[in-house]
């Protein structure tokens, strides 16, 4: 099981980082172009070939709901939480890319598939981190295929991503109208999910009174489409978090092992140190790491022509957190962590910790979401200095 997870993570991150190099004009070559041509879905994206838009009034179109018993309900061994359903705070979680094979440009929403199992992997290993503070809402959506990042023009890529985003937006609007009941909320995501969550913040939350109910946004692992400081400056109300209990703000990071070059960036990007909860180049010692969590199950990287059939994964129970797992330091927009880690926290073939953005700092995120939620409920104002 562990071997499958490591191999899957390696392939996925090879793809992501290679695309990042190509997008930034570094390292593109004929070999990569041939790899893309051979493995991507056939033809151009055609929205008319997609399955119908999901009805978010139906339970089956949610990967996690507080009314369901699902994988996001899990907590690490030794950690106690109250049950969901009636908590005063929600989290809206947008999962990352799980569609890897060449069958379609956007997900056909078949739960009994490798893509469906990848979504369950994300519920267990990522969304569950908010089970200490919040009712968890995580929509299934017609996510963009990983090869959407490979399209030769950004315009073509954005057509596919805009299609996927419309599902995320409709799910969020349904959640607001039918589930939220004017409660404060957290926005959380990873990778492709963070790209869609950025648009929710910009188009729906920052520009309306909803920003007053935003506790924080956790936009982890944006990698190829980073959370840039220029983009944050374009927002009217939302800014980077500069303390552990600040409200109405954004945290973001991409994790790399010590000794590797920073991710290539055309613009300055946000790097929040999750051991300090501020934008800083200070190195935080491992003693401030409240517990990393070895991921459960395997991520299925069925690239290209490989089958999308399910392989029968199990995602639980969650292990006991490992305290003082790693130090952390931001440098040039990239978060660095230790290379001396126990089994289960291996870097991928390209030398990144992309799939470990949550795992390495699991309990820091768990406890921070609780802290910010408690502060909001105690009546702290969402201050907007200088805005």
Secondary structure as the mmCIF struct_conf table of DSSP 4:
data_model
#
loop_
_struct_conf.conf_type_id
_struct_conf.id
_struct_conf.beg_label_comp_id
_struct_conf.beg_label_asym_id
_struct_conf.beg_label_seq_id
_struct_conf.end_label_comp_id
_struct_conf.end_label_asym_id
_struct_conf.end_label_seq_id
HELX_RH_AL_P HELX_RH_AL_P1 UNK A 2 UNK A 23
TURN_TY1_P TURN_TY1_P1 UNK A 24 UNK A 25
BEND BEND1 UNK A 26 UNK A 27
HELX_RH_AL_P HELX_RH_AL_P2 UNK A 30 UNK A 39
BEND BEND2 UNK A 40 UNK A 40
HELX_LH_PP_P HELX_LH_PP_P1 UNK A 41 UNK A 41
BEND BEND3 UNK A 42 UNK A 43
HELX_RH_3T_P HELX_RH_3T_P1 UNK A 47 UNK A 49
BEND BEND4 UNK A 50 UNK A 50
HELX_LH_PP_P HELX_LH_PP_P2 UNK A 51 UNK A 54
TURN_TY1_P TURN_TY1_P2 UNK A 56 UNK A 57
BEND BEND5 UNK A 58 UNK A 58
HELX_RH_3T_P HELX_RH_3T_P2 UNK A 59 UNK A 61
STRN STRN1 UNK A 62 UNK A 64
TURN_TY1_P TURN_TY1_P3 UNK A 66 UNK A 67
BEND BEND6 UNK A 68 UNK A 68
HELX_RH_3T_P HELX_RH_3T_P3 UNK A 71 UNK A 73
STRN STRN2 UNK A 77 UNK A 77
TURN_TY1_P TURN_TY1_P4 UNK A 78 UNK A 78
BEND BEND7 UNK A 84 UNK A 86
BEND BEND8 UNK A 88 UNK A 88
STRN STRN3 UNK A 89 UNK A 94
STRN STRN4 UNK A 101 UNK A 101
TURN_TY1_P TURN_TY1_P5 UNK A 102 UNK A 103
BEND BEND9 UNK A 105 UNK A 105
STRN STRN5 UNK A 106 UNK A 106
BEND BEND10 UNK A 111 UNK A 113
HELX_RH_AL_P HELX_RH_AL_P3 UNK A 114 UNK A 125
TURN_TY1_P TURN_TY1_P6 UNK A 126 UNK A 126
HELX_RH_3T_P HELX_RH_3T_P4 UNK A 127 UNK A 130
TURN_TY1_P TURN_TY1_P7 UNK A 131 UNK A 133
STRN STRN6 UNK A 135 UNK A 139
HELX_LH_PP_P HELX_LH_PP_P3 UNK A 143 UNK A 143
STRN STRN7 UNK A 144 UNK A 144
HELX_LH_PP_P HELX_LH_PP_P4 UNK A 145 UNK A 145
HELX_RH_3T_P HELX_RH_3T_P5 UNK A 146 UNK A 150
BEND BEND11 UNK A 152 UNK A 153
HELX_RH_AL_P HELX_RH_AL_P4 UNK A 154 UNK A 175
HELX_RH_PI_P HELX_RH_PI_P1 UNK A 176 UNK A 180
TURN_TY1_P TURN_TY1_P8 UNK A 181 UNK A 182
STRN STRN8 UNK A 184 UNK A 190
TURN_TY1_P TURN_TY1_P9 UNK A 191 UNK A 191
HELX_RH_AL_P HELX_RH_AL_P5 UNK A 192 UNK A 200
HELX_RH_PI_P HELX_RH_PI_P2 UNK A 201 UNK A 205
TURN_TY1_P TURN_TY1_P10 UNK A 206 UNK A 207
BEND BEND12 UNK A 208 UNK A 208
HELX_RH_3T_P HELX_RH_3T_P6 UNK A 209 UNK A 212
TURN_TY1_P TURN_TY1_P11 UNK A 213 UNK A 213
STRN STRN9 UNK A 214 UNK A 220
TURN_TY1_P TURN_TY1_P12 UNK A 223 UNK A 224
BEND BEND13 UNK A 225 UNK A 225
STRN STRN10 UNK A 228 UNK A 228
HELX_RH_AL_P HELX_RH_AL_P6 UNK A 229 UNK A 234
BEND BEND14 UNK A 236 UNK A 237
STRN STRN11 UNK A 239 UNK A 240
BEND BEND15 UNK A 243 UNK A 243
TURN_TY1_P TURN_TY1_P13 UNK A 244 UNK A 245
BEND BEND16 UNK A 248 UNK A 248
STRN STRN12 UNK A 249 UNK A 251
STRN STRN13 UNK A 255 UNK A 257
TURN_TY1_P TURN_TY1_P14 UNK A 258 UNK A 259
BEND BEND17 UNK A 260 UNK A 260
HELX_LH_PP_P HELX_LH_PP_P5 UNK A 261 UNK A 264
BEND BEND18 UNK A 266 UNK A 267
STRN STRN14 UNK A 269 UNK A 269
STRN STRN15 UNK A 273 UNK A 273
TURN_TY1_P TURN_TY1_P15 UNK A 274 UNK A 277
STRN STRN16 UNK A 278 UNK A 278
BEND BEND19 UNK A 279 UNK A 279
HELX_LH_PP_P HELX_LH_PP_P6 UNK A 282 UNK A 283
STRN STRN17 UNK A 284 UNK A 284
HELX_LH_PP_P HELX_LH_PP_P7 UNK A 285 UNK A 285
HELX_RH_3T_P HELX_RH_3T_P7 UNK A 286 UNK A 288
STRN STRN18 UNK A 292 UNK A 292
HELX_LH_PP_P HELX_LH_PP_P8 UNK A 294 UNK A 296
BEND BEND20 UNK A 297 UNK A 297
STRN STRN19 UNK A 304 UNK A 304
TURN_TY1_P TURN_TY1_P16 UNK A 305 UNK A 305
BEND BEND21 UNK A 306 UNK A 306
STRN STRN20 UNK A 320 UNK A 320
STRN STRN21 UNK A 322 UNK A 322
TURN_TY1_P TURN_TY1_P17 UNK A 323 UNK A 324
STRN STRN22 UNK A 328 UNK A 331
TURN_TY1_P TURN_TY1_P18 UNK A 332 UNK A 333
STRN STRN23 UNK A 334 UNK A 337
BEND BEND22 UNK A 339 UNK A 339
TURN_TY1_P TURN_TY1_P19 UNK A 343 UNK A 344
TURN_TY1_P TURN_TY1_P20 UNK A 349 UNK A 350
BEND BEND23 UNK A 351 UNK A 351
STRN STRN24 UNK A 352 UNK A 352
HELX_RH_3T_P HELX_RH_3T_P8 UNK A 354 UNK A 356
TURN_TY1_P TURN_TY1_P21 UNK A 357 UNK A 358
HELX_RH_3T_P HELX_RH_3T_P9 UNK A 359 UNK A 361
HELX_RH_AL_P HELX_RH_AL_P7 UNK A 362 UNK A 377
TURN_TY1_P TURN_TY1_P22 UNK A 378 UNK A 379
TURN_TY1_P TURN_TY1_P23 UNK A 385 UNK A 386
#
